[in-house]
């Protein structure tokens, strides 16, 4: 029963975690007007968030060992809530960027902590549905901000609303802190599956974080996560500005299209998550990377109408990539390495959150807003190429923890 309760709370946590992640894309034209900023300034917001999540992701394994998962979730959620209040109350843009750094620190610890627990204890289907809950929050956040702005209220009201929601999540973690005691994070002794005819390698003892980073399959997975989140965030956060300021779409319509993108990720995680164990994790991710590239290309080249369709296609096929790769961690890597790998992948993902939207912003200022779509398409191509490289490395007889294409 306690396991079921933990799963439910993890689902609720990921809804709350997704709420603030997409609102800046809707609020950005108003934020830019408030502080008198150029388009590229949005990249500094993502850079700050990414730096915070990268830092907390790198040390999340040690934090769980020192504090325990329950206290870490409580402290991190409080930190994220305070950061959102700080963004709303910021008198100048640099203060908002500093608050975004704090938001990243809190969100990254929640993300890595719950993902680490999920990778060790949940099935691929449950992990996909866990991330579907994140997508529920990410789809709801733009709707909240769109309602605030179209209702004539300042963008700060949207941030206040979401900050209060995360404060409630901190209260829930506090009330249930007892059930998170001694919760294992990537502690299952799952033996890697050897290639047919090969001798099963022995499980490794727990290693240090930097030794784990040198495992040959870890860096390539970090590159994949960098490209994935860079693409997801670039499409989700720049679509509203591209449509309203670059393609002449009405604000309410553009807000619905952006929310539709996040809703497509939600739908993809529910439907594709239900069949991942039947199709096979690696095959599903391969198909998804192709679909994400097709959708991103359509967003870049399709104009207002085709771009909206491209957003939905990209969102649907992006859906299973992150959670499915998270769920493969314990099976693809030795236990001692896997214990650190989730944090590394989350950190690399947040570097993608910081860098790729920043590149898109610079491209938008230099070449016009349509350049954002081409940055997204190029990132999607690198995502596909990275996953193909991972599959080749995983099936190679020279890889210590080789697994055949599932």
Buried (B, 14 or more C-beta within 10 A) or exposed (E): EEEEEBBEBBBBBBBBBBBBBBBBBBBBBBBBEBBEBEBBBBBBBBBBBBBBBBBBBBBBBEBBEEBBBBBBBBBBBBBBBBBBBBBBBBEEBEBBBBBBBBBBBBBBBBBBBBBBBBBBBBEBBBBBBBBBBBBBBBBBBBBBBBBBBEEEBBBBBBBBBBBEBBBEBBEBBBEBBEBBEEBEBBBEEBBBBBBEEEEEEEEBEBBEBEEBBEBEBBEBBBBBBBBBBBBBBBBBBBBBBBBBBBBEBEBEEBBBBBBBBBBBBBBBBBBBBEEBBEBBBBEBBBBBBBBBBBBBBBBBBBEBEEBBBBBBBBBBBBBBBBBBBBBBBBBBBBBBBBBBBBBBBBBBBBBBBBBBBBBBBBBBBEEEBBBBBBBBBBBBBBBBBBBEEBBEBBBEEEBBBBBEEB
